[in-house]
Amino acid sequence: MNSKAWVLIGIAYLILVVTAYGLITGENIFQSGTMHEAHSEELGQEPDVNHNEHEGQGTDESQVLTHVRYQDDQLMIHLEDEEGNPPELEVSHEQEMHVIVVSNDLEKYLHLHPEKQGEGVFVINQSLADGEYQIFVDVSPKGKMYTPSANAMQVGEAPTAKTQLEKDVVWTKEVEGKTVTLEAVEAKVDEPVQLVFDLHGETPEPYLGALGHVVILDEAVEAFIHVHPVSHDDTRFDAHFTQSGTYKLWAEFQYRDEGVIAFPFVIEVN
């Protein structure tokens, strides 16, 4: 039998398989958007590409997918594992979920804690100005590997370009009447980097089970690092960087009179 005959037989067999699949499942194997529509139905909404829904997932090491949706001043997070099931989450620093929202230019920063509204579904009311954002969902799934990664999200029509950061030359920052100084940092790739903060005589209150939190992002808004103090009574943090570059960090401390304040700093990692 010549090669042309074998090709015709192969095509006929493929058509037979696809037809049988459609008859058995009632689905079109070539139809796109099936997963997107299923997620929208779980959230009780009609699938619509104009609802500012943007999905993302972690690195190859992640076994949990994150789906982010923003509509009517409400941020919705949907989690599922590789089999499409909602993962069970560990409580980490008093919350099942921490969500970091940053604008592409790294000027706007929010640390949010959506509430669970159903299996794998978390919701929080939060107004966002028009622009482009990256959303990082920080969770600890039981028995699953997970690495937070950026979920791109557009609000409204206004564009927000990513920025090129410049290392700080002033290491003392004043925000809402509170002053924090970051001691000189010599940050190198694959070496322990200690971040030491002087609160100028202020004693922070415990916040989410610690005296502070530090969130770090690179200028591409892709690399995400979230670290906590080395002890329960200290404002020293140990960080680790796997790539050189310029990073922006927000050091969060809670004050009795002013609540939680985030102090921004820009560092260089060599």
C-alpha positions as CSV (number, residue, x, y, z in Angstrom):
1,M,0.0,0.0,0.0
2,N,1.5,3.4,-1.0
3,S,2.0,6.4,1.4
4,K,-1.0,8.3,0.0
5,A,-3.3,5.5,1.0
6,W,-1.9,5.4,4.5
7,V,-2.5,9.1,4.9
8,L,-6.1,8.8,3.7
9,I,-6.7,6.0,6.2
10,G,-5.2,8.1,9.0
11,I,-7.4,11.0,8.2
12,A,-10.5,8.8,8.1
13,Y,-9.6,7.3,11.5
14,L,-9.1,10.8,13.1
15,I,-12.5,11.9,11.8
16,L,-14.1,8.8,13.2
17,V,-12.5,9.4,16.7
18,V,-13.6,13.1,16.8
19,T,-17.1,12.2,15.7
20,A,-17.4,9.5,18.3
21,Y,-16.2,11.9,21.0
22,G,-18.8,14.5,20.1
23,L,-21.6,11.9,20.1
24,I,-20.6,10.5,23.5
25,T,-19.8,13.8,25.3
26,G,-22.0,16.3,23.4
27,E,-18.9,18.6,23.3
28,N,-16.9,20.0,20.4
29,I,-13.3,19.0,21.0
30,F,-12.1,22.0,19.0
31,Q,-14.2,24.6,20.9
32,S,-12.2,27.1,22.9
33,G,-13.2,28.8,26.1
34,T,-14.8,25.8,27.8
35,M,-12.8,26.3,31.0
36,H,-13.5,30.1,31.1
37,E,-17.2,29.5,30.8
38,A,-17.2,26.9,33.6
39,H,-15.4,29.3,35.9
40,S,-17.9,32.1,35.2
41,E,-20.8,29.8,36.0
42,E,-19.3,28.8,39.3
43,L,-19.1,32.5,40.2
44,G,-22.8,32.9,39.3
45,Q,-22.0,35.1,36.3
46,E,-22.4,34.9,32.6
47,P,-19.2,34.4,30.7
48,D,-18.3,37.7,29.2
49,V,-14.9,38.8,28.0
50,N,-15.7,42.4,28.9
51,H,-15.9,41.8,32.6
52,N,-12.2,42.5,33.2
53,E,-11.5,38.8,33.9
54,H,-7.9,37.8,33.6
55,E,-6.5,34.4,34.5
56,G,-3.0,33.4,35.5
57,Q,-1.2,30.6,37.1
58,G,2.0,30.0,39.0
59,T,5.2,28.6,37.6
60,D,5.7,25.0,36.5
61,E,6.1,24.1,40.2
62,S,2.6,25.2,41.0
63,Q,-0.2,22.7,41.3
64,V,-2.9,25.3,41.9
65,L,-4.3,27.7,39.4
66,T,-5.5,31.2,40.3
67,H,-8.3,33.0,38.4
68,V,-8.8,36.7,39.1
69,R,-11.9,38.7,38.2
70,Y,-12.8,42.4,38.9
71,Q,-16.2,43.8,38.4
72,D,-18.4,46.5,40.1
73,D,-15.7,47.3,42.7
74,Q,-15.4,43.7,43.7
75,L,-12.3,41.5,43.4
76,M,-13.0,37.7,43.0
77,I,-10.4,35.0,43.3
78,H,-11.1,31.4,42.2
79,L,-8.7,28.6,43.0
80,E,-8.5,25.1,41.5
81,D,-5.9,22.3,41.5
82,E,-4.7,20.4,38.4
83,E,-7.8,18.3,38.5
84,G,-10.2,21.2,38.7
85,N,-11.0,20.8,42.4
86,P,-10.8,23.6,45.0
87,P,-7.7,23.1,47.1
88,E,-7.8,23.0,50.9
89,L,-5.8,25.9,52.3
90,E,-3.6,26.3,55.4
91,V,-4.1,29.4,57.6
92,S,-0.9,31.5,57.2
93,H,-0.4,34.5,59.4
94,E,-4.1,34.5,60.5
95,Q,-5.5,34.4,57.0
96,E,-6.2,31.7,54.4
97,M,-5.5,34.2,51.6
98,H,-3.3,37.2,51.2
99,V,-3.7,39.2,47.9
100,I,-1.2,41.8,46.8
101,V,-2.5,44.3,44.2
102,V,0.1,46.6,42.5
103,S,-0.2,48.9,39.5
104,N,2.1,48.3,36.6
105,D,4.1,51.4,37.5
106,L,4.5,50.1,41.1
107,E,2.9,53.3,42.5
108,K,-0.3,51.8,43.9
109,Y,0.0,49.0,46.5
110,L,-2.7,47.1,48.4
111,H,-2.4,44.1,50.7
112,L,-5.9,42.5,50.9
113,H,-7.6,39.5,52.6
114,P,-10.6,38.3,50.6
115,E,-13.3,36.3,52.4
116,K,-14.2,32.8,51.5
117,Q,-17.6,32.8,49.7
118,G,-17.6,29.2,48.6
119,E,-15.3,26.3,47.9
120,G,-12.3,27.8,46.2
121,V,-14.0,31.2,45.8
122,F,-12.8,34.3,47.7
123,V,-14.3,37.8,47.4
124,I,-13.5,41.3,48.7
125,N,-15.0,44.7,48.0
126,Q,-12.3,47.1,46.8
127,S,-12.4,50.1,44.5
128,L,-9.6,50.4,42.0
129,A,-8.7,53.4,39.9
130,D,-8.5,52.8,36.1
131,G,-5.3,51.3,35.0
132,E,-3.3,48.1,34.6
133,Y,-2.5,45.9,37.7
134,Q,-0.7,42.7,38.6
135,I,-2.4,40.5,41.2
136,F,-0.5,38.1,43.4
137,V,-2.5,35.5,45.3
138,D,-0.5,34.2,48.3
139,V,-1.9,31.0,49.7
140,S,-0.6,27.7,51.2
141,P,-2.5,24.8,49.7
142,K,-2.4,21.6,51.8
143,G,-0.4,18.9,50.0
144,K,0.1,21.0,46.9
145,M,3.1,22.9,45.5
146,Y,2.3,26.5,44.8
147,T,4.3,29.6,43.7
148,P,2.5,33.0,43.5
149,S,2.8,34.6,40.1
150,A,1.3,37.7,38.4
151,N,-2.3,37.8,37.2
152,A,-2.6,40.7,34.8
153,M,-5.7,42.8,35.2
154,Q,-7.0,45.9,33.3
155,V,-9.5,48.2,35.0
156,G,-11.2,50.6,32.7
157,E,-9.4,51.8,29.6
158,A,-6.4,53.8,31.0
159,P,-3.0,52.2,30.2
160,T,-0.3,51.9,32.9
161,A,3.2,51.4,31.6
162,K,5.7,49.4,33.6
163,T,8.5,51.5,35.0
164,Q,12.3,51.5,35.4
165,L,13.1,51.7,39.1
166,E,16.0,53.8,40.5
167,K,17.7,52.7,43.7
168,D,16.9,54.9,46.7
169,V,19.5,57.3,47.9
170,V,17.4,58.3,50.9
171,W,16.7,55.4,53.3
172,T,14.5,57.2,55.7
173,K,10.8,57.5,54.7
174,E,8.0,59.4,56.4
175,V,4.4,58.2,55.7
176,E,1.3,59.5,57.6
177,G,3.4,61.0,60.3
178,K,5.5,57.9,61.0
179,T,9.2,57.5,60.2
180,V,11.0,54.3,59.2
181,T,14.7,53.9,58.2
182,L,16.0,50.9,56.3
183,E,19.6,50.2,57.2
184,A,22.1,50.0,54.3
185,V,21.6,46.9,52.2
186,E,24.3,45.0,50.4
187,A,22.1,42.5,48.5
188,K,23.7,39.8,46.4
189,V,22.1,36.9,44.4
190,D,21.8,33.6,46.2
191,E,23.1,35.1,49.5
192,P,21.1,35.8,52.6
193,V,20.0,39.4,52.6
194,Q,19.0,41.0,55.9
195,L,16.5,43.9,55.9
196,V,16.7,45.9,59.2
197,F,14.2,48.6,59.9
198,D,14.5,51.4,62.5
199,L,11.1,52.6,63.6
200,H,12.6,55.6,65.5
201,G,11.3,54.7,69.0
202,E,7.9,53.5,67.9
203,T,6.8,50.0,68.9
204,P,4.6,48.3,66.2
205,E,1.7,46.3,67.2
206,P,1.4,42.6,66.1
207,Y,0.0,42.5,62.6
208,L,-1.2,39.2,61.2
209,G,0.8,37.3,63.7
210,A,4.1,39.2,63.3
211,L,5.6,42.6,64.0
212,G,5.6,43.4,60.3
213,H,5.5,42.1,56.8
214,V,7.7,42.9,53.8
215,V,6.5,42.4,50.2
216,I,9.1,42.6,47.4
217,L,8.6,42.9,43.6
218,D,11.0,43.3,40.7
219,E,10.6,46.3,38.3
220,A,9.0,43.9,35.7
221,V,6.3,43.2,38.4
222,E,6.9,39.4,37.9
223,A,9.1,38.2,40.8
224,F,7.2,38.1,44.1
225,I,8.8,37.7,47.6
226,H,6.9,37.9,50.9
227,V,9.0,37.7,54.1
228,H,8.3,38.0,57.8
229,P,10.5,39.0,60.8
230,V,13.2,36.6,62.0
231,S,11.5,36.6,65.4
232,H,8.3,37.7,67.2
233,D,10.0,40.7,68.8
234,D,12.2,42.0,66.0
235,T,11.9,44.1,62.9
236,R,14.6,42.3,61.0
237,F,13.7,40.3,57.9
238,D,15.7,37.7,55.9
239,A,15.2,37.8,52.2
240,H,16.7,35.7,49.3
241,F,17.0,36.7,45.7
242,T,17.7,34.4,42.8
243,Q,18.2,37.1,40.2
244,S,20.0,40.4,40.1
245,G,18.1,43.6,39.3
246,T,16.2,46.5,40.9
247,Y,13.4,45.7,43.4
248,K,10.8,47.7,45.2
249,L,9.7,46.6,48.7
250,W,6.9,47.7,51.0
251,A,7.6,47.3,54.7
252,E,4.2,47.1,56.6
253,F,3.9,48.0,60.2
254,Q,0.9,48.4,62.4
255,Y,0.6,51.4,64.7
256,R,-1.9,51.8,67.5
257,D,-3.0,55.3,66.4
258,E,-2.6,55.1,62.6
259,G,-3.2,51.4,61.7
260,V,-1.2,49.6,59.1
261,I,1.3,51.7,57.0
262,A,3.4,50.5,54.1
263,F,6.8,52.2,53.7
264,P,8.2,51.9,50.1
265,F,11.9,51.4,49.4
266,V,13.9,50.5,46.2
267,I,17.0,48.4,46.5
268,E,19.6,47.0,44.0
269,V,20.5,43.3,44.0
270,N,23.9,42.4,42.4
